Amino acid sequence: ADAVTSAKILNGTIVAADMATDAATKATLANDSVGHSELFDETVTVTVASGESSGTATVVSGAIILGFYPWANVTGFGDIVNKISISSTTLTLVVNGTTSSATQYKVVTLKP
């Protein structure tokens, strides 16, 4: 109902000054005005194969890591996550050592 639409722009309800760079600031947003439906997130599965120390997944270029959680066969010290990074469209998850069995992690990213 409050979305900026072509009709609102055409009928003058929203003027150019309202859409200037940085016009919408934290102070001008109502509490709870941005929720899950406004976020574009993606959850990918990263598998670290048995005997390996890292695994990869493909993500959208410009994605930002929000968090991660263990998904399958994460049991030992070697399965502790040391680092998660994104380069272009490749997300890489590195664990503390080498895994004794294939382990999986879910990584949540924010799409641009």
C-alpha positions as CSV (number, residue, x, y, z in Angstrom):
1,A,0.0,0.0,0.0
2,D,2.9,2.4,0.8
3,A,5.1,1.3,-2.1
4,V,6.4,3.8,-4.6
5,T,4.5,3.1,-7.8
6,S,4.4,4.8,-11.2
7,A,0.9,6.0,-10.5
8,K,2.0,7.8,-7.3
9,I,4.9,9.4,-9.2
10,L,2.7,10.5,-12.1
11,N,0.0,12.0,-9.9
12,G,2.5,14.0,-7.8
13,T,2.0,12.1,-4.6
14,I,5.8,11.5,-4.5
15,V,8.0,14.3,-5.6
16,A,11.7,14.1,-6.8
17,A,13.0,15.5,-3.6
18,D,11.5,12.6,-1.7
19,M,13.6,10.2,-3.8
20,A,16.9,12.1,-3.5
21,T,20.1,10.1,-2.5
22,D,20.0,9.3,1.2
23,A,16.4,10.8,1.5
24,A,15.3,7.7,3.4
25,T,17.3,7.6,6.7
26,K,16.9,5.5,9.8
27,A,15.1,8.4,11.5
28,T,12.5,8.6,8.7
29,L,11.6,4.9,8.7
30,A,8.9,3.7,11.0
31,N,9.6,0.8,13.4
32,D,9.2,-2.5,11.7
33,S,8.9,-0.9,8.3
34,V,11.6,-3.3,6.9
35,G,11.0,-7.0,7.4
36,H,11.8,-10.3,6.0
37,S,9.7,-9.8,2.9
38,E,11.8,-6.8,2.0
39,L,15.1,-8.7,2.3
40,F,16.5,-10.8,-0.5
41,D,18.3,-13.6,1.2
42,E,19.6,-16.9,-0.1
43,T,20.7,-20.0,1.9
44,V,23.3,-22.2,0.2
45,T,24.7,-25.6,1.3
46,V,28.4,-26.0,1.5
47,T,29.8,-29.5,1.6
48,V,33.3,-30.2,2.9
49,A,34.3,-33.6,1.6
50,S,35.9,-36.2,3.8
51,G,39.6,-35.4,4.3
52,E,39.3,-31.9,3.0
53,S,39.5,-28.5,4.9
54,S,37.2,-26.4,2.7
55,G,34.2,-26.4,0.5
56,T,32.5,-24.0,-1.9
57,A,29.1,-22.9,-3.2
58,T,28.0,-20.5,-5.9
59,V,26.3,-17.3,-4.8
60,V,25.2,-14.1,-6.5
61,S,27.9,-11.6,-7.1
62,G,27.8,-8.9,-4.4
63,A,26.2,-11.2,-1.8
64,I,27.0,-10.5,1.9
65,I,27.3,-13.2,4.5
66,L,24.7,-13.0,7.2
67,G,25.5,-16.2,9.1
68,F,25.9,-19.9,9.0
69,Y,24.9,-23.0,10.9
70,P,26.0,-26.7,10.9
71,W,23.7,-28.9,8.8
72,A,25.0,-32.5,8.6
73,N,27.8,-34.7,10.2
74,V,29.4,-31.8,12.0
75,T,30.8,-33.6,15.1
76,G,34.4,-32.8,15.9
77,F,37.1,-30.1,16.5
78,G,38.2,-30.4,12.9
79,D,34.6,-29.3,11.8
80,I,34.8,-25.9,13.5
81,V,34.4,-23.1,10.9
82,N,37.5,-20.8,10.7
83,K,36.5,-18.6,7.8
84,I,33.8,-17.9,5.3
85,S,34.5,-15.6,2.4
86,I,33.1,-14.6,-1.0
87,S,35.1,-13.9,-4.1
88,S,33.0,-12.9,-7.1
89,T,30.4,-15.7,-7.2
90,T,32.3,-18.3,-5.1
91,L,31.6,-18.7,-1.4
92,T,34.4,-20.6,0.4
93,L,34.0,-22.1,3.9
94,V,37.2,-23.2,5.6
95,V,37.2,-25.5,8.7
96,N,39.7,-25.9,11.5
97,G,41.3,-29.1,10.2
98,T,40.4,-31.9,7.8
99,T,37.1,-33.6,8.2
100,S,36.8,-37.3,9.0
101,S,33.5,-37.5,7.0
102,A,31.7,-35.2,4.6
103,T,30.1,-32.4,6.5
104,Q,27.6,-29.8,5.5
105,Y,26.9,-26.2,6.5
106,K,24.2,-23.8,5.6
107,V,25.3,-20.3,4.8
108,V,22.8,-17.4,4.7
109,T,23.6,-14.5,2.4
110,L,22.0,-11.2,1.6
111,K,21.6,-10.7,-2.1
112,P,22.4,-7.2,-3.5
